[in-house]
Amino acid sequence: MTIEMGGPEIDGLGDVVRVLGEWQHDGQPVQVHPGDVGWFWRFGAERTAQATRTWSRAGDILAVGLLDGADLLRLAFAPQAWQDEELARRVAEDVSAPERGVLPEGKVYVEAPVGALVRDLLSGDGWEIGEPWTPLRRDLGAPVPDPGVRVEVIGPEQAHEWAAVLRASFDGSTFSGERWHAMAAGAPYAGARCLAVRDEQGEAVAAVTVWSAGEGRPGLIEPLGVHRAHRGHGYGRAITVAAARALQEAGASSVDVCTPSSNVGAVATYQSAGLEPLPERRDLYRDGSA
């Protein structure tokens, strides 16, 4: 049977989120998580559907792609399909041909999990190795300590305050309360929670969203930020521990996060909160002139 590429309608996004959750397992490399789709949902359901691709055989989804920005496609595969040659060849062909509408012309990037056959095919077709990223994971089988700070679960009333902390954590961020509400309206947010850390004066100084993939599966941190005016006080470690506790309470088996390896401060913060680095992952890229 042949592989078919498609894009879900808005009412089909729930199925994509469901299969992504089923594909999350401890002991395998980190790949696109329901929370990645949930975080993208801040742009609304219509844009999320437009940014999503699926590859199926006989109606069964075997791979999902999320166009994260204009030039980066992030891929996930069903556990039984990582080495499926027919699937890998179809995905490689689709992402390499701009006329198929997956990636545009010009310099483009593909993020694929380590061990997926599609990486080998793309590398053999002239795609180059990009900058390294460090995935980190903490097992949640043991108790997670108290973070030692005041942690608040954020609801609609605090959305604009939470958004302001996030904007102050990332240069160029345009996140807003309106985008928080759009994100919270998405299907993945049913298993998510936004947290804020407050300092002794009651000011929100750090923010995080945690995403569940279901009971007994890895959860995801995306995003996590500390207000630039409040760094150097341990809030990054504290909110990471708080995120781990929240996911443990939700039944997650572990907590995952991924950050550029060049961001040594973030890597060190996550390690201080008990997350252990996994093997580095590198995106693949191809220059439009190739």
C-alpha positions as CSV (number, residue, x, y, z in Angstrom):
1,M,0.0,0.0,0.0
2,T,1.2,3.5,-0.8
3,I,2.1,6.3,1.6
4,E,-0.2,9.3,1.4
5,M,0.7,12.8,2.6
6,G,-2.1,15.0,3.9
7,G,-3.0,17.9,6.1
8,P,-5.7,17.7,8.8
9,E,-8.7,19.9,8.9
10,I,-9.1,21.7,12.2
11,D,-11.4,19.0,13.5
12,G,-8.8,16.4,12.7
13,L,-6.1,18.0,14.9
14,G,-7.3,16.0,17.8
15,D,-6.4,12.8,16.1
16,V,-2.9,14.1,15.4
17,V,-2.5,15.0,19.0
18,R,-3.7,11.6,20.1
19,V,-1.3,9.6,17.9
20,L,1.6,11.9,18.9
21,G,0.8,11.1,22.5
22,E,0.7,7.4,21.8
23,W,4.2,7.6,20.2
24,Q,5.9,9.0,23.3
25,H,8.0,6.4,25.2
26,D,10.8,6.5,27.7
27,G,14.0,5.0,26.4
28,Q,13.6,6.4,22.9
29,P,15.0,9.6,21.4
30,V,12.9,12.8,22.0
31,Q,10.7,13.7,19.0
32,V,7.7,16.0,18.4
33,H,5.4,15.9,21.4
34,P,1.7,16.8,21.7
35,G,2.9,19.8,23.7
36,D,4.9,21.1,20.6
37,V,1.6,21.2,18.8
38,G,0.0,22.7,21.8
39,W,2.6,25.5,22.0
40,F,2.1,26.2,18.3
41,W,-1.6,26.5,18.9
42,R,-1.0,30.0,20.4
43,F,-1.4,31.1,16.7
44,G,-4.8,29.6,16.6
45,A,-6.4,26.3,15.3
46,E,-6.4,27.3,11.7
47,R,-2.7,28.1,11.5
48,T,-1.9,25.0,13.5
49,A,-3.8,22.8,10.9
50,Q,-2.1,24.6,8.1
51,A,1.3,23.9,9.7
52,T,0.7,20.2,10.2
53,R,1.4,17.3,7.7
54,T,0.7,13.7,8.1
55,W,1.9,10.6,6.2
56,S,-0.4,7.6,6.3
57,R,-0.7,4.1,5.0
58,A,-4.2,2.5,4.8
59,G,-5.6,5.3,6.9
60,D,-3.1,4.8,9.7
61,I,-0.9,7.9,10.5
62,L,2.8,6.8,10.5
63,A,4.5,10.2,10.6
64,V,3.6,13.8,11.6
65,G,5.3,17.0,10.5
66,L,5.0,20.4,12.2
67,L,6.1,23.4,10.2
68,D,7.5,25.5,13.1
69,G,8.2,28.8,11.5
70,A,8.6,29.4,7.8
71,D,11.6,27.1,7.3
72,L,11.8,24.3,10.0
73,L,9.9,21.1,9.7
74,R,9.8,19.0,12.9
75,L,9.1,15.3,12.4
76,A,7.7,12.4,14.6
77,F,7.3,8.8,13.7
78,A,5.2,5.9,15.0
79,P,7.4,3.5,17.0
80,Q,7.1,0.8,14.3
81,A,7.9,3.1,11.5
82,W,11.3,4.6,12.3
83,Q,13.0,2.2,9.8
84,D,10.1,1.9,7.4
85,E,11.9,2.4,4.0
86,E,8.8,3.3,2.0
87,L,7.7,5.9,4.5
88,A,11.2,7.4,4.9
89,R,11.6,7.7,1.1
90,R,8.2,9.4,0.7
91,V,8.9,11.8,3.6
92,A,12.4,12.6,2.2
93,E,11.0,13.3,-1.3
94,D,8.2,15.5,0.0
95,V,10.4,17.7,2.2
96,S,13.0,18.0,-0.6
97,A,10.6,19.2,-3.3
98,P,9.2,22.7,-2.6
99,E,6.4,22.2,-5.2
100,R,4.9,19.6,-2.8
101,G,4.1,22.4,-0.3
102,V,5.9,21.0,2.8
103,L,8.9,23.3,2.9
104,P,9.5,26.4,0.8
105,E,12.4,27.3,-1.5
106,G,15.5,28.6,0.0
107,K,17.5,27.4,3.1
108,V,15.3,25.0,5.0
109,Y,15.7,22.7,8.0
110,V,14.4,19.3,9.1
111,E,14.3,18.1,12.7
112,A,14.0,14.3,12.8
113,P,14.6,12.0,15.7
114,V,17.9,10.3,16.1
115,G,17.7,6.8,14.6
116,A,15.0,7.6,12.1
117,L,15.8,6.3,8.6
118,V,14.8,9.5,7.0
119,R,17.9,11.2,8.4
120,D,20.1,8.8,6.5
121,L,18.2,9.4,3.3
122,L,18.4,13.1,3.6
123,S,22.1,13.1,4.5
124,G,22.7,11.0,1.4
125,D,20.8,13.5,-0.8
126,G,23.0,16.5,0.1
127,W,21.4,17.7,3.3
128,E,24.0,19.1,5.8
129,I,24.3,18.7,9.5
130,G,23.2,21.7,11.6
131,E,23.9,23.0,15.0
132,P,23.6,20.6,18.0
133,W,20.7,20.6,20.4
134,T,20.8,18.9,23.8
135,P,17.7,17.0,24.9
136,L,17.4,16.4,28.7
137,R,15.2,14.1,30.6
138,R,14.3,13.4,34.3
139,D,12.7,10.2,35.4
140,L,9.7,10.9,37.6
141,G,9.6,7.5,39.3
142,A,11.1,9.0,42.5
143,P,9.7,11.9,44.5
144,V,10.5,15.4,43.2
145,P,11.6,17.8,46.0
146,D,9.7,20.9,46.8
147,P,11.0,23.8,44.7
148,G,11.3,26.0,47.7
149,V,9.5,29.0,46.1
150,R,5.9,30.2,45.7
151,V,4.4,28.5,42.7
152,E,1.1,29.5,41.2
153,V,-1.0,27.6,38.6
154,I,-2.1,30.2,36.0
155,G,-5.6,30.5,34.8
156,P,-7.4,32.9,32.4
157,E,-7.3,35.8,34.9
158,Q,-3.5,35.7,35.1
159,A,-2.9,35.2,31.4
160,H,-1.6,38.7,30.6
161,E,0.7,38.7,33.6
162,W,2.1,35.3,32.7
163,A,2.5,36.5,29.1
164,A,4.4,39.6,30.3
165,V,6.9,37.3,32.1
166,L,7.4,35.3,29.0
167,R,8.0,38.3,26.9
168,A,10.6,39.5,29.4
169,S,12.3,36.2,29.2
170,F,13.0,35.9,25.4
171,D,14.3,38.6,23.2
172,G,11.9,39.4,20.4
173,S,9.0,37.5,22.0
174,T,5.5,38.8,21.0
175,F,3.6,36.5,23.3
176,S,0.4,38.0,24.6
177,G,-2.6,37.2,26.8
178,E,-4.6,36.7,23.6
179,R,-2.2,34.1,22.5
180,W,-2.3,32.4,25.9
181,H,-6.1,32.1,25.5
182,A,-5.7,30.7,22.0
183,M,-3.2,28.1,23.3
184,A,-5.4,27.2,26.2
185,A,-8.3,26.6,23.8
186,G,-6.4,23.9,21.9
187,A,-6.9,20.2,22.3
188,P,-3.4,19.5,23.8
189,Y,-4.0,22.0,26.6
190,A,-6.4,19.5,28.2
191,G,-3.3,17.8,29.7
192,A,-1.3,21.0,30.2
193,R,-0.7,23.5,33.0
194,C,1.0,26.9,33.1
195,L,2.9,27.8,36.2
196,A,4.5,31.0,37.5
197,V,7.0,31.5,40.3
198,R,6.5,34.6,42.5
199,D,9.2,36.3,44.5
200,E,8.9,37.4,48.1
201,Q,7.2,40.6,46.9
202,G,4.6,38.6,45.0
203,E,5.9,39.5,41.6
204,A,5.9,36.9,38.9
205,V,9.5,36.2,37.9
206,A,9.5,32.9,36.0
207,A,7.0,31.1,33.7
208,V,6.6,27.6,32.3
209,T,4.1,25.4,30.5
210,V,4.1,21.7,31.0
211,W,2.4,19.3,28.6
212,S,1.2,15.7,29.3
213,A,1.1,12.9,26.7
214,G,-1.0,10.8,29.0
215,E,-0.5,8.5,32.0
216,G,2.8,6.8,32.1
217,R,4.3,8.7,29.2
218,P,7.0,11.5,29.0
219,G,5.8,15.0,29.6
220,L,7.3,18.1,28.0
221,I,8.5,21.5,29.2
222,E,7.8,24.2,26.5
223,P,8.4,27.0,27.0
224,L,10.3,28.0,30.2
225,G,11.6,31.5,30.9
226,V,13.0,33.6,33.7
227,H,12.3,37.4,33.6
228,R,15.6,39.0,32.6
229,A,15.4,41.4,35.6
230,H,15.3,38.5,38.0
231,R,18.0,36.2,36.8
232,G,20.8,34.8,39.0
233,H,18.5,34.0,42.0
234,G,17.8,30.3,41.3
235,Y,14.4,30.8,39.8
236,G,15.3,28.8,36.7
237,R,16.1,25.8,38.7
238,A,13.1,26.3,41.0
239,I,10.6,26.5,38.2
240,T,12.1,23.5,36.4
241,V,11.6,21.5,39.6
242,A,8.1,22.8,39.9
243,A,7.4,21.7,36.3
244,A,8.7,18.2,37.1
245,R,6.4,18.0,40.2
246,A,3.4,19.2,38.1
247,L,4.0,16.5,35.5
248,Q,4.5,13.9,38.1
249,E,1.2,14.8,39.6
250,A,-0.3,14.5,36.1
251,G,1.0,10.9,35.9
252,A,3.9,11.5,33.5
253,S,6.7,9.0,33.6
254,S,9.4,11.5,32.9
255,V,10.0,15.1,31.9
256,D,11.7,16.2,28.6
257,V,13.1,19.5,27.4
258,C,15.4,20.4,24.6
259,T,17.7,23.5,24.2
260,P,20.5,24.5,21.9
261,S,23.8,23.1,23.1
262,S,25.3,26.5,22.8
263,N,23.0,27.8,25.5
264,V,25.2,26.4,28.2
265,G,23.4,28.3,30.9
266,A,20.1,26.6,30.1
267,V,21.7,23.2,30.0
268,A,23.3,23.8,33.4
269,T,20.0,25.0,34.9
270,Y,18.2,21.9,33.7
271,Q,20.9,19.7,35.1
272,S,20.8,21.5,38.4
273,A,17.1,20.6,38.6
274,G,17.8,16.9,38.1
275,L,17.5,16.5,34.3
276,E,20.1,14.4,32.6
277,P,21.4,15.1,29.1
278,L,20.6,12.7,26.3
279,P,22.7,12.3,23.1
280,E,22.8,15.5,21.1
281,R,20.5,15.9,18.2
282,R,21.3,18.0,15.1
283,D,18.9,19.3,12.6
284,L,19.5,18.8,8.9
285,Y,19.5,21.7,6.5
286,R,19.7,22.3,2.8
287,D,20.6,25.6,1.1
288,G,18.3,26.6,-1.7
289,S,21.3,27.0,-4.0
290,A,22.2,23.3,-3.5
